[in-house]
Amino acid sequence: MNDTARTMPPTEVGHLARAVLDAVGQVVVGKRDALELVLAGILAGGHVLLEDLPGLGKTLTARCFAQALGLDFRRLQFTPDLLPADVTGSFLYDQRSGDFTFRAGPVFTNLLLADEINRTPPKTQSALLEAMQEKQVSVEGVTYRLDEPFHVLATANPIEYEGTYPLPEAQLDRFLLRVSFGYPPQDEEWEVLRRRMARRREEADIKPVVDAATLRAMQAALEDVTVEDSVGRYMVALTAATREHPSVLVGASPRGSLALLLLARVRAVLSGRDFVVPEDVKEVAVPALAHRITLRPEMWLRRVDPSFVVGEVLDQTPAPASGALPSYAAGRQGI
């Protein structure tokens, strides 16, 4: 599979990615921009936080992507009484063998939907976040590796804070990006009803477009997408500017710059290019950086949104216009 991953050209990645989006779009009406961001998070090898109001298709989106990508899918409903062992698994006593055997939890899958992650206590949240970061779980001193690909789509409700445990900023930083869908226009909402009547059943099935091995190859092929030095420095400048904004208490960490790099590469591929341009960076800046920013307390009273801060940073940071060869690729090109 490593050989296949190295030989898949970025143009083929873009073709397959658009086919996946078209398949998901057969069930999830509209939301093309948001769906592209979710797929970008998966192709970039990261995890996605879907933060939006109930009933806007978050669970449906996760299930559809799992089907279109040919991935094993599990859904875990987070509740206040959920224990870490309910996520990772636990040792159970087997009377026939007279020994303890490990029963894997729902985290042992390819695509995990962590539904309402902010409704479970921090100890259980941390069990999932360890798996997200390390791609492994530790139970009773024994470490188990998670099979790749492994991705988490976590949902959070931005209202009804009573009885919830909001993710701390340090844990939010583990998500590659945050995506919101918003309410659909009336025409799209009618299309949802029309398709439901035509389907004559609640469930909608999507045929796989790729499989897990092909997805890994697509992810590996993104390493061949070129990022020119001035574009890379533009990513760093945007992230650094969030730390100096007067409304910000804590700006985005270097993980923000890395998120810009990974997501901009996917945006380039979706646009049919094997190189990143500043417009790719601009399109992913808000979902990649906004959830990594902590505003000053007085900004809360003014209802300033972190997305607005990222927008100001984009307006104030000049974008490069350079076609030079990236310095990291000079050796490979024999220059």
C-alpha positions as CSV (number, residue, x, y, z in Angstrom):
1,M,0.0,0.0,0.0
2,N,2.9,2.3,0.6
3,D,3.9,2.0,-3.1
4,T,0.3,2.8,-4.2
5,A,0.3,5.8,-1.9
6,R,3.4,7.2,-3.4
7,T,2.3,6.7,-7.0
8,M,-1.2,8.2,-6.8
9,P,-1.0,11.7,-8.4
10,P,-2.8,14.6,-6.8
11,T,-5.1,15.0,-9.8
12,E,-6.5,11.5,-9.1
13,V,-6.9,12.4,-5.5
14,G,-9.0,15.4,-6.5
15,H,-11.1,13.3,-8.9
16,L,-11.9,10.7,-6.2
17,A,-12.5,13.4,-3.6
18,R,-15.1,15.1,-5.8
19,A,-16.7,11.7,-6.5
20,V,-17.0,11.2,-2.7
21,L,-18.6,14.6,-2.3
22,D,-21.0,14.0,-5.1
23,A,-22.1,10.7,-3.5
24,V,-22.6,12.3,-0.1
25,G,-24.5,15.1,-1.8
26,Q,-27.1,12.6,-3.0
27,V,-28.3,12.4,0.6
28,V,-27.1,15.6,2.3
29,V,-28.8,18.4,0.5
30,G,-26.7,21.5,-0.2
31,K,-24.0,22.3,2.3
32,R,-21.3,21.7,-0.4
33,D,-18.8,24.1,1.2
34,A,-19.3,22.5,4.7
35,L,-19.0,19.0,3.2
36,E,-15.8,19.9,1.5
37,L,-14.4,21.1,4.8
38,V,-15.3,17.9,6.5
39,L,-13.7,15.8,3.8
40,A,-10.7,18.1,3.8
41,G,-10.3,17.3,7.5
42,I,-10.4,13.5,6.8
43,L,-8.0,13.7,3.8
44,A,-5.6,15.8,5.9
45,G,-5.5,13.0,8.5
46,G,-7.2,15.0,11.2
47,H,-10.4,15.1,13.3
48,V,-13.4,17.4,12.8
49,L,-15.6,19.2,15.3
50,L,-19.1,19.7,14.0
51,E,-20.6,22.5,16.2
52,D,-24.2,23.4,15.3
53,L,-27.8,23.3,16.4
54,P,-29.7,20.0,16.6
55,G,-31.3,18.6,13.5
56,L,-29.0,20.1,10.9
57,G,-27.5,16.9,9.5
58,K,-24.4,16.3,11.6
59,T,-25.0,12.6,12.3
60,L,-26.2,12.0,8.8
61,T,-23.1,13.6,7.4
62,A,-20.8,11.4,9.4
63,R,-22.7,8.2,8.4
64,C,-22.7,9.2,4.7
65,F,-19.0,9.9,4.6
66,A,-18.3,6.6,6.3
67,Q,-20.3,4.8,3.6
68,A,-18.8,6.8,0.7
69,L,-15.3,6.2,2.0
70,G,-15.9,2.5,2.7
71,L,-15.0,2.9,6.3
72,D,-16.1,1.0,9.4
73,F,-18.4,3.4,11.3
74,R,-19.6,3.6,14.9
75,R,-21.6,6.1,16.7
76,L,-21.1,6.8,20.4
77,Q,-23.6,8.9,22.3
78,F,-21.8,10.9,25.0
79,T,-23.7,11.2,28.3
80,P,-22.8,12.5,31.8
81,D,-22.6,8.9,33.1
82,L,-20.3,7.6,30.3
83,L,-17.1,6.1,31.6
84,P,-13.7,6.0,29.9
85,A,-14.0,2.2,29.6
86,D,-17.2,2.7,27.6
87,V,-15.0,4.4,25.0
88,T,-11.8,2.5,25.0
89,G,-13.0,-1.0,26.2
90,S,-12.2,-3.0,29.3
91,F,-10.9,-6.3,30.5
92,L,-13.6,-8.9,31.3
93,Y,-13.2,-12.2,33.2
94,D,-13.7,-15.2,31.0
95,Q,-15.0,-18.1,33.1
96,R,-14.1,-20.7,30.4
97,S,-10.5,-19.7,30.2
98,G,-10.2,-18.5,33.8
99,D,-8.4,-15.3,32.6
100,F,-9.2,-11.7,31.7
101,T,-9.8,-10.9,28.1
102,F,-9.9,-7.4,26.5
103,R,-13.2,-6.3,24.9
104,A,-12.5,-3.5,22.5
105,G,-14.7,-0.4,22.8
106,P,-16.3,1.6,20.0
107,V,-13.1,3.7,19.5
108,F,-11.7,0.7,17.6
109,T,-13.1,1.7,14.3
110,N,-12.2,3.8,11.2
111,L,-14.7,6.6,11.6
112,L,-16.1,7.4,15.1
113,L,-19.0,9.8,15.6
114,A,-18.6,11.2,19.1
115,D,-22.1,12.6,19.4
116,E,-22.5,15.6,21.9
117,I,-18.9,15.3,23.2
118,N,-19.5,18.2,25.5
119,R,-22.1,16.2,27.5
120,T,-19.6,13.8,29.1
121,P,-17.2,14.6,32.0
122,P,-13.6,15.6,31.3
123,K,-12.2,12.2,32.3
124,T,-14.1,10.5,29.5
125,Q,-13.3,13.3,27.0
126,S,-9.6,12.8,27.7
127,A,-9.9,9.1,27.0
128,L,-11.1,9.9,23.5
129,L,-8.7,12.7,23.0
130,E,-5.7,10.5,23.9
131,A,-6.9,8.1,21.1
132,M,-7.2,11.0,18.7
133,Q,-3.7,12.3,19.4
134,E,-1.7,9.1,19.9
135,K,-3.8,6.7,17.7
136,Q,-3.7,4.3,20.6
137,V,-5.5,3.5,23.9
138,S,-4.1,2.3,27.2
139,V,-6.1,0.0,29.4
140,E,-4.8,-1.4,32.6
141,G,-1.3,-0.7,31.5
142,V,-1.6,-2.4,28.2
143,T,-1.4,-0.3,25.0
144,Y,-3.5,-1.1,21.9
145,R,-2.8,0.6,18.6
146,L,-5.8,1.8,16.5
147,D,-6.0,0.6,12.9
148,E,-5.6,3.4,10.3
149,P,-7.4,5.3,9.0
150,F,-8.8,6.5,12.3
151,H,-10.9,9.7,12.4
152,V,-13.2,11.3,14.9
153,L,-16.2,13.5,13.9
154,A,-17.3,15.0,17.1
155,T,-20.6,17.0,17.5
156,A,-21.2,19.7,20.0
157,N,-24.4,21.7,20.6
158,P,-23.6,25.5,21.0
159,I,-26.8,26.0,23.1
160,E,-28.2,24.3,26.2
161,Y,-25.0,24.6,28.3
162,E,-26.7,23.3,31.4
163,G,-25.3,19.9,32.3
164,T,-22.5,20.1,29.8
165,Y,-18.7,20.0,30.1
166,P,-17.3,22.4,27.4
167,L,-14.0,21.3,25.9
168,P,-11.0,23.3,27.2
169,E,-9.1,25.3,24.7
170,A,-6.1,22.9,24.9
171,Q,-8.4,20.0,23.9
172,L,-10.2,22.0,21.2
173,D,-6.7,22.5,19.7
174,R,-6.6,18.7,18.9
175,F,-9.3,19.1,16.3
176,L,-8.0,20.0,12.9
177,L,-10.9,22.2,12.2
178,R,-14.4,23.2,13.3
179,V,-17.3,23.2,10.9
180,S,-20.9,24.6,11.2
181,F,-23.7,23.9,8.7
182,G,-26.3,26.5,9.6
183,Y,-30.0,26.4,8.6
184,P,-30.7,25.6,5.0
185,P,-32.6,27.9,2.6
186,Q,-36.2,27.0,2.1
187,D,-35.6,25.5,-1.3
188,E,-33.0,23.1,0.1
189,E,-35.2,22.2,3.0
190,W,-38.1,21.4,0.6
191,E,-35.6,19.2,-1.3
192,V,-34.9,17.3,1.9
193,L,-38.6,16.5,2.2
194,R,-39.0,15.7,-1.5
195,R,-36.1,13.2,-1.4
196,R,-37.5,11.6,1.7
197,M,-40.9,11.1,0.1
198,A,-39.2,9.6,-3.1
199,R,-37.1,7.3,-1.0
200,R,-40.1,6.0,0.9
201,R,-38.0,5.1,4.0
202,E,-35.9,6.9,6.6
203,E,-32.5,5.4,5.9
204,A,-30.4,6.4,2.8
205,D,-27.6,4.2,1.7
206,I,-24.6,5.3,-0.3
207,K,-22.4,2.9,-2.3
208,P,-18.7,3.1,-1.5
209,V,-16.7,5.3,-3.8
210,V,-13.3,4.3,-2.3
211,D,-12.1,1.9,0.4
212,A,-9.9,2.4,3.5
213,A,-6.7,1.5,1.6
214,T,-7.5,3.9,-1.2
215,L,-8.2,6.6,1.4
216,R,-4.8,6.1,2.9
217,A,-3.2,6.4,-0.5
218,M,-5.1,9.6,-1.1
219,Q,-3.8,11.0,2.2
220,A,-0.2,10.0,1.4
221,A,-0.4,11.6,-2.1
222,L,-1.2,15.0,-0.6
223,E,2.5,15.1,0.5
224,D,3.2,15.8,-3.2
225,V,1.2,19.0,-3.2
226,T,3.7,21.9,-3.5
227,V,3.7,24.8,-1.0
228,E,6.0,27.7,-2.1
229,D,8.0,29.4,0.7
230,S,6.1,32.7,0.7
231,V,2.8,30.8,0.9
232,G,4.1,28.8,3.9
233,R,5.3,32.0,5.6
234,Y,1.8,33.5,4.9
235,M,0.3,30.7,6.9
236,V,2.7,31.4,9.8
237,A,2.0,35.1,9.6
238,L,-1.8,34.6,9.8
239,T,-1.4,32.3,12.9
240,A,1.0,34.7,14.6
241,A,-1.3,37.6,13.9
242,T,-4.0,36.0,16.0
243,R,-1.7,36.2,19.0
244,E,-1.3,39.9,18.6
245,H,-4.9,40.9,17.9
246,P,-6.2,43.3,20.7
247,S,-9.3,41.2,21.2
248,V,-7.4,38.0,21.8
249,L,-6.2,36.7,25.2
250,V,-4.6,33.5,23.7
251,G,-3.9,33.1,20.0
252,A,-3.6,30.1,17.9
253,S,-0.7,27.7,18.6
254,P,1.7,26.4,15.9
255,R,-0.9,23.6,15.4
256,G,-2.9,26.3,13.7
257,S,-0.2,26.9,11.1
258,L,0.0,23.1,10.6
259,A,-3.7,22.9,10.1
260,L,-3.6,25.7,7.5
261,L,-0.9,23.7,5.6
262,L,-2.7,20.4,5.7
263,L,-6.1,21.8,4.8
264,A,-4.8,24.2,2.1
265,R,-3.2,21.2,0.4
266,V,-6.6,19.5,0.2
267,R,-8.3,22.7,-1.1
268,A,-5.7,22.8,-3.9
269,V,-6.3,19.2,-4.9
270,L,-10.1,19.8,-4.9
271,S,-9.5,22.7,-7.2
272,G,-7.5,20.5,-9.6
273,R,-4.0,21.8,-8.7
274,D,-0.9,20.2,-7.3
275,F,0.3,23.5,-5.7
276,V,-1.2,25.7,-3.0
277,V,-2.1,29.4,-3.6
278,P,-2.9,32.0,-1.0
279,E,-6.7,31.7,-1.8
280,D,-6.6,28.1,-0.6
281,V,-5.2,29.3,2.7
282,K,-7.9,32.0,3.0
283,E,-10.7,29.6,2.4
284,V,-9.6,27.3,5.3
285,A,-8.4,30.0,7.7
286,V,-11.6,30.5,9.7
287,P,-12.4,26.8,10.3
288,A,-8.8,26.0,11.0
289,L,-8.0,28.9,13.4
290,A,-11.2,30.3,15.0
291,H,-11.6,27.5,17.6
292,R,-8.0,27.9,18.7
293,I,-8.5,31.5,19.8
294,T,-9.4,32.5,23.4
295,L,-11.0,36.0,23.5
296,R,-10.6,38.5,26.3
297,P,-13.4,38.4,28.8
298,E,-14.7,41.9,27.8
299,M,-15.1,40.6,24.2
300,W,-17.7,38.0,25.5
301,L,-19.9,40.8,26.7
302,R,-19.7,42.5,23.3
303,R,-20.5,39.1,21.6
304,V,-17.4,39.2,19.5
305,D,-17.0,35.9,17.6
306,P,-13.5,34.4,17.1
307,S,-14.4,34.0,13.4
308,F,-14.7,37.8,13.2
309,V,-11.2,38.1,14.6
310,V,-9.8,35.7,12.0
311,G,-11.6,37.7,9.3
312,E,-9.8,40.8,10.5
313,V,-6.5,39.0,10.5
314,L,-7.1,38.0,6.9
315,D,-7.8,41.5,5.9
316,Q,-4.8,42.9,7.7
317,T,-2.2,40.3,6.6
318,P,-0.9,40.8,3.0
319,A,-1.0,37.8,0.8
320,P,2.1,36.9,-1.2
321,A,2.3,36.8,-5.0
322,S,5.3,34.6,-5.8
323,G,5.9,31.7,-8.1
324,A,9.3,30.6,-6.8
325,L,10.2,27.0,-6.1
326,P,9.8,26.0,-2.5
327,S,13.1,25.7,-0.7
328,Y,12.3,22.3,0.8
329,A,11.9,20.9,-2.7
330,A,15.1,22.3,-4.1
331,G,17.1,19.2,-3.3
332,R,14.5,16.9,-4.9
333,Q,14.5,19.0,-8.0
334,G,18.3,18.9,-8.3
335,I,18.6,22.7,-7.9
